[in-house]
Amino acid sequence: MNVSVVLFTADLRLHDHPPLRAALDGARQVVPLFVRDRAVDGAGFAVPNRLAFLADCLRDLDAGLRERGGRLVVRSGDLVEQVCRVAGEADADEVHLAADGSAHARRREERLRRALESEGLRLHVHDAVTTAVGPGVVTPASSDHFAVFTPYFRHWSQWRLREPLGAPRTVRVPDGVGSEELPTRKGPAGLSPGLAPGGEEEGRERVAAWLRSGIAAYEDRHDDLAGDATSRLSPHLHFGTLSPVELVHRARRAGGPGAEAFVRQLAWRDFHRQVLAARPAAASADYRTKHDRWRSERTAGEDVEAWRAGRTGYPVVDAAMRQLRHEGWMHNRGRLLTASFLTKTLYVDWRVGARHFLDLLVDGDVANNQLNWQWMAGTGTDSRPNRVLNPVTQAKRYDPDGTYVRRWLPELEGVAAPAVHEPWKLPGPDRAALDYPDPIVELSEGLARFRRAREHS
């Protein structure tokens, strides 16, 4: 009896899952397997918010498989060792998994291929599972990757995507393959109290609601901090409970400027992946160095701590940082503002901010996170590397009545706009009544410091 192993990684779903479909087409039985990889834990990526969301995803995936007569097998340890062990227990002759362009995943895939081939087993790697268009699929004539988004997006948009696949009706799993207990959301300590639930069912409900009542206004409202008018699908894309291919198809069917803007954001996700696949060092080193002599966490410790705690004295920055801690998620405009403030106004190394985000973000993704931080720090793919976002100007533009700020800063709940964005300008008695700090730096001083540093770098 033919048996295949399907190794789930960042594709924790049943709908539009090419590895699972191929395994079911080629075998009467499959072993759906997820391995809690010790290498991921060792690299510091197993943080509470993502572990809790992962637990939701695995339980939902197991429930979906059981509805179809199957179940999820969970193991932990070295991924290659565990896959080979499960393949042996199931007497499988092949393993299917999704392609991943990260350096770690490519090394892991090569190790797995060698180990399986030494046992006479085949490894099948499937593209366009975790991306709409994978790294290296579209390239410029003179390079191995696009360094600028606009030409990349033009080629990406012209690429013909495969058609999405339906979820399987039946999944048969062989007897005798043991599984560890599924993790629970209650396990990890230090969770953000407002962390959203995970899982494919939750993700698909969010997509349906987004297409029904959100996407049409996305072009006009995606920067509206208080309106919360973005899709909030990024955690589901990170864990693969939703298919980017299916999302692009469904958004294009919806049509209109909002859908076009949303598809553009999905393309940015693929853009960052193809950059990091070609330049893996960009995860921790400048993609385009400006020879900055950044302030470090040691030399700028008080400023960094104020930034992390949401006590910089700039309300929109502090509101976004507190949203991050409470929800494990932050509005995209907030991500740009807080990153600009740390790297340009405080002139602190972008890696300090990127690490803090990865510690808390449920959608914490190395490619998107690191390269967005580099974009804002002016060391990445931005064509205007010295742009600085003024938090007061941005707050008045994207939170004009102060609703977002007051939502996350209860100490300012009695302050109306526009004063809520500059509370240090309130009359003496009104200012003294607030339990809120003065700005840790004058914006003009921060800007001057940054410009001096870039002039001499």
FENURSUL-V341594 format. One record per pair of residues at least 24 apart in sequence whose C-alpha atoms are under 10 Angstrom apart, sorted by the first residue. I is the first residue (numbers start at 1). J is the second residue. Records with the same first field share a line. If there is no record, write none. Layout:
I = J, J
//
This chain:
1 = 27, 28, 29, 91, 92, 174
2 = 26, 27, 28, 29, 30, 90, 91, 92, 93, 94
3 = 27, 28, 29, 30, 31, 87, 90, 91, 92, 93, 94, 95, 172, 173, 174
4 = 28, 29, 30, 31, 32, 87, 90, 91, 92, 93, 94, 95, 96, 121, 122, 123, 173, 174
5 = 29, 30, 31, 32, 33, 83, 84, 86, 87, 90, 91, 92, 93, 94, 95, 96, 97, 123, 173
6 = 30, 31, 32, 33, 34, 83, 87, 94, 95, 96, 97, 98, 124
7 = 31, 32, 33, 34, 35, 73, 79, 83, 95, 96, 97, 98
8 = 32, 33, 34, 35, 58, 72, 74, 96, 97, 98, 240
9 = 33, 34, 35, 36, 37, 97, 98, 99, 100, 105, 130, 239, 240
10 = 34, 54, 97, 98, 99, 100, 129, 130, 236, 237, 238, 239, 240, 241, 242
11 = 57, 97, 98, 129, 130, 200, 236, 237, 238, 239, 240, 241, 242, 243
12 = 54, 57, 58, 60, 61, 62, 130, 199, 200, 236, 237, 238, 239, 240, 241, 242, 243
13 = 57, 58, 60, 61, 62, 64, 65, 167, 199, 200, 201, 203, 236, 239, 240, 241, 242, 243
14 = 61, 64, 65, 165, 166, 167, 168, 169, 200, 240, 241, 242, 243
15 = 164, 165, 166, 167, 168, 200, 204, 241, 242, 243, 246
16 = 129, 163, 164, 165, 166, 167, 168, 241, 242, 243, 244, 245, 246
17 = 97, 98, 126, 128, 129, 130, 164, 165, 166, 167, 168, 240, 241, 242, 243
18 = 96, 97, 98, 125, 126, 127, 128, 129, 164, 165, 166, 167
19 = 95, 96, 97, 98, 99, 124, 125, 126, 127, 129
20 = 96, 97, 98, 126, 167, 168, 171
21 = 96, 165, 166, 167, 168
22 = 96, 97, 124, 126
23 = 94, 95, 96, 97, 124
24 = 168, 170, 171, 172
26 = 94
27 = 92, 93, 94, 172
28 = 171, 172, 173, 174
29 = 70, 90, 92, 170, 171, 172, 173, 174, 175
30 = 70, 71, 90, 92, 94, 95, 171, 172, 173, 174
31 = 70, 71, 72, 73, 86, 87, 90, 92, 95, 171, 172, 173, 174, 175, 177
32 = 61, 62, 65, 70, 71, 72, 73, 74, 96, 171, 172, 173
33 = 71, 72, 73, 74, 75, 82, 83, 86, 87, 179
34 = 58, 72, 73, 74, 75, 76, 79, 82, 83, 179
35 = 73, 74, 75, 76, 77, 78, 79, 80, 81, 82, 83
36 = 74, 75, 76, 77, 78, 79, 82
37 = 75, 76, 77, 78, 79, 80, 82
38 = 76, 77, 78, 79
39 = 77, 78, 79, 104, 108
40 = 78, 79, 104
41 = 77
44 = 355, 358, 359
45 = 355, 358, 359, 364, 365, 366
46 = 188, 358, 359
47 = 188, 189, 190, 191, 358, 359, 360, 361, 362, 364
48 = 185, 186, 187, 188, 189, 190, 191, 192, 328, 359, 360, 361, 362
49 = 185, 188, 189, 190, 191, 192, 193, 195, 196, 327, 328, 329, 358, 359, 360, 361, 362, 363, 364
50 = 185, 188, 191, 195, 198, 235, 238, 239, 328, 358, 359, 360, 361, 362, 363, 364
51 = 183, 184, 185, 186, 187, 188, 189, 191, 362
52 = 183, 184, 185, 186, 187, 188, 189, 191, 192, 195, 196, 197, 198, 362
53 = 184, 185, 195, 196, 197, 198, 199, 235, 236, 239, 362, 363
54 = 183, 184, 185, 197, 198, 199, 235, 236, 239, 362
55 = 182, 183, 184, 185, 186, 187, 188, 197, 198, 199
56 = 182, 183, 184, 185, 196, 197, 198, 199, 200, 202
57 = 183, 185, 197, 198, 199, 200, 201, 202, 203, 236, 239, 240, 241
58 = 182, 183, 184, 198, 199, 200, 241
59 = 182, 183, 184, 185, 198, 199, 200
60 = 198, 199, 200, 201, 202, 241
61 = 199, 200, 201, 241
62 = 182
64 = 167, 168, 171, 200, 201
65 = 168, 169, 170, 171, 172, 173
66 = 170, 171, 172, 173
67 = 169, 170, 171
68 = 167, 168, 169, 170, 171, 172
69 = 169, 170, 171, 172, 173
70 = 170, 171, 172, 173, 174
71 = 171, 172, 173, 174, 179
72 = 173, 178, 179, 180, 182
73 = 173, 177, 178, 179, 180, 181, 182
74 = 178, 179, 180, 181, 182, 183
75 = 178, 179, 180, 181, 182
76 = 179, 180
78 = 108
79 = 108, 109, 111, 112
80 = 108, 109, 110, 111, 112, 113, 114, 115, 116
81 = 111, 112, 115, 116
83 = 112, 115, 116
84 = 112, 115, 116, 119, 121
85 = 177
86 = 177, 178, 179
87 = 116, 119, 121, 177
88 = 119, 121, 177
89 = 174, 175, 176, 177, 178
90 = 173, 174, 175, 176, 177, 178
91 = 174, 177
92 = 121, 122, 174
93 = 119, 120, 121, 122, 123
94 = 120, 121, 122, 123, 124
95 = 121, 122, 123, 124, 125
96 = 122, 123, 124, 125, 126
97 = 123, 124, 125, 126, 127, 129
98 = 124, 125, 126, 127, 128, 129, 130, 131
99 = 124, 125, 126, 127, 128, 129, 130, 131, 134, 135
100 = 125, 126, 127, 128, 129, 130, 131, 134, 135, 273, 277
101 = 127, 130, 131, 134, 135, 136, 273, 274, 275, 276, 277, 278, 280, 367
102 = 135, 273, 274, 275, 276, 277, 278, 279, 280, 283, 366, 367
103 = 276, 277, 278, 279, 280, 281, 283
104 = 280
106 = 277
128 = 161, 162, 243, 244, 245
129 = 164, 240, 242, 243, 244, 245, 246
130 = 237, 238, 239, 240, 241, 242, 243, 244, 245, 270
131 = 237, 240, 243, 244, 245, 266, 267, 269, 270, 271, 273
132 = 156, 159, 160, 161, 162, 243, 244, 245, 246, 247, 248, 249, 266, 267, 269, 270
133 = 157, 159, 160, 161, 162, 244, 245, 266, 267, 269, 270, 271, 273, 274
134 = 270, 271, 273, 274, 277
135 = 270, 271, 272, 273, 274, 275, 276, 277, 278
136 = 273, 274, 275, 277, 278
137 = 274
138 = 274
139 = 274
143 = 278
144 = 274, 275, 277, 278, 279
145 = 271, 274, 275, 276, 277, 278, 279
146 = 271, 272, 274, 275, 278, 381
147 = 271, 272, 274, 275, 287, 380, 381, 382, 383
148 = 271, 275, 380, 381, 382, 383
149 = 267, 268, 271, 272, 381, 382, 383
150 = 268, 271
152 = 267, 268, 270, 271, 274
153 = 264, 267, 268, 270, 271
154 = 267
156 = 264, 267, 268, 270, 271
157 = 263, 264, 267
161 = 245, 246, 248, 249
162 = 245, 246, 249
163 = 245, 246, 249
164 = 243, 244, 245, 246, 247, 248, 249, 250
165 = 243, 245, 246
190 = 360
191 = 325, 326, 327, 328, 360
192 = 323, 324, 325, 326, 327, 328, 329, 360, 361, 362
193 = 325, 326, 327, 328
194 = 323, 324, 325, 326, 327, 328, 329
195 = 324, 325, 326, 327, 328, 329, 361, 362
196 = 232, 235, 327, 328, 329, 362
197 = 235, 236
198 = 235, 236, 239, 241, 362
199 = 235, 236, 239, 240, 241, 242
200 = 236, 239, 240, 241, 242, 243
201 = 241, 242
202 = 236, 241, 242
203 = 232, 233, 234, 235, 236, 237, 240, 241, 242
204 = 233, 236, 241, 242, 243
206 = 231, 232, 233, 236
207 = 231, 232, 233, 236, 242, 247, 250, 251
208 = 250
210 = 251
211 = 247, 250, 251, 253, 254, 259
212 = 254
214 = 258, 259
215 = 251, 254, 255, 256, 257, 258, 259, 260, 261, 262
216 = 251, 254, 255, 256, 257, 258, 259, 260, 261, 262
217 = 256, 257, 258, 259, 261
218 = 256, 257, 258, 259, 260, 261, 262
219 = 256, 257, 258, 259, 260, 261, 262
220 = 257, 258, 261
221 = 258, 398
222 = 258, 261, 262, 331, 332, 333, 398
223 = 331, 332, 333, 334, 397, 398, 399
224 = 331, 332, 333, 395, 397, 398, 399, 400, 404
225 = 316, 320, 330, 331, 332, 333, 334, 395, 397, 398, 399, 400, 402, 403, 404, 405
226 = 331, 398, 399, 400, 401, 402, 403, 404, 405, 406, 407
227 = 398, 399, 403, 404
228 = 331, 332, 404
229 = 331
230 = 262, 331, 332
231 = 262
232 = 329, 330, 331, 332, 363
233 = 363
234 = 266, 269, 329, 362, 363, 364, 365
235 = 328, 329, 361, 362, 363, 364, 365
236 = 362, 363
237 = 266, 269, 363, 365
238 = 362, 363, 364, 365, 368
239 = 362, 363, 364, 365
244 = 269, 270
268 = 368, 372
269 = 365, 367, 368
270 = 367, 368
271 = 367, 368, 371
272 = 366, 367, 368, 369, 370, 371, 372, 381
273 = 365, 366, 367, 368, 371
274 = 367
275 = 367, 371, 380, 381
276 = 366, 367, 368, 370, 371
277 = 367
280 = 367
282 = 366, 367, 370, 371, 374, 379, 380
283 = 351, 354, 366, 367, 368, 369, 370, 371, 374
284 = 350, 351, 354, 366, 370, 371, 374
285 = 350, 351, 370, 374, 379, 380
286 = 350, 351, 370, 371, 374, 377, 378, 379, 380
287 = 371, 374, 375, 378, 379, 380, 381
288 = 374, 375, 378, 379, 380, 381, 382, 385
289 = 374, 378, 379, 380, 457
290 = 377, 378, 379, 380, 385, 453, 454, 455, 456, 457
291 = 379, 453, 454, 456, 457
292 = 347, 348, 349, 379, 450, 453, 454, 455, 456, 457
293 = 347, 348, 349, 453, 454, 456, 457
294 = 343, 344, 346, 347, 348, 349, 350, 450, 453
295 = 343, 346, 347, 348, 349, 350, 352
296 = 347, 348, 349, 350, 351, 352
297 = 348, 349, 351, 352, 353
299 = 348
300 = 346, 347, 348, 349
301 = 348
302 = 440
303 = 342, 346, 348, 440, 441
304 = 342, 346, 348, 352, 353
306 = 437, 440
307 = 338, 341, 342, 346, 353, 440
308 = 338, 342, 353, 356, 357
310 = 338, 408, 409
311 = 409, 436, 437, 438, 439, 440
312 = 341, 436, 437, 438, 439, 440, 441
313 = 421, 422, 423, 424, 436, 437, 438, 439, 440, 441
314 = 341, 391, 392, 395, 405, 420, 421, 422, 423, 424, 436, 437, 438, 439, 440, 441, 443
315 = 391, 392, 395, 402, 404, 405, 406, 408, 409, 412, 420, 421, 422, 423, 436, 437, 439
316 = 391, 392, 394, 395, 396, 398, 399, 402, 404, 405, 406, 408, 409, 420, 421, 422
317 = 341, 342, 391, 392, 395, 405
318 = 405, 408, 409
319 = 404, 405, 406, 407, 408, 409, 410
320 = 404, 405, 408, 409
321 = 357, 408
322 = 407, 408, 409
323 = 404, 407, 408, 409
324 = 357, 360, 361, 362
325 = 357, 359, 360, 361
326 = 360, 408
327 = 360, 361, 362
328 = 357, 358, 359, 360, 361, 362, 363, 364
329 = 357, 360, 361, 362, 363, 364
330 = 357, 360, 361, 362, 363
333 = 394, 395, 398
334 = 391, 394, 395, 398
335 = 369, 372, 373, 376
336 = 372, 373, 375, 376, 377, 389
337 = 376, 388, 389, 390, 391, 394, 395
338 = 373, 376, 389, 391
339 = 372, 373, 374, 375, 376, 377, 388, 389
340 = 373, 375, 376, 377, 378, 387, 388, 389, 390, 391
341 = 376, 377, 388, 389, 390, 391, 443, 446, 447
342 = 376, 377, 446
343 = 373, 374, 376, 377, 378, 388, 446, 450
344 = 376, 377, 378, 386, 387, 388, 389, 390, 443, 446, 447, 448, 449, 450, 451
345 = 388, 389, 390, 391, 441, 442, 443, 444, 445, 446, 447, 448, 449, 450, 451
346 = 440, 441, 442, 443, 445, 446, 447, 449, 450
347 = 377, 446, 447, 449, 450, 451, 453
348 = 377, 450
349 = 373, 374, 377
350 = 374, 375, 376, 377, 378, 379
351 = 377
386 = 450, 451, 454
388 = 447, 450
390 = 443, 444, 447
391 = 421, 443
392 = 418, 420, 421, 422, 443
393 = 421
394 = 421
395 = 420, 421, 422
396 = 420, 421, 422
409 = 436
410 = 435, 436
411 = 435, 436
412 = 436
//
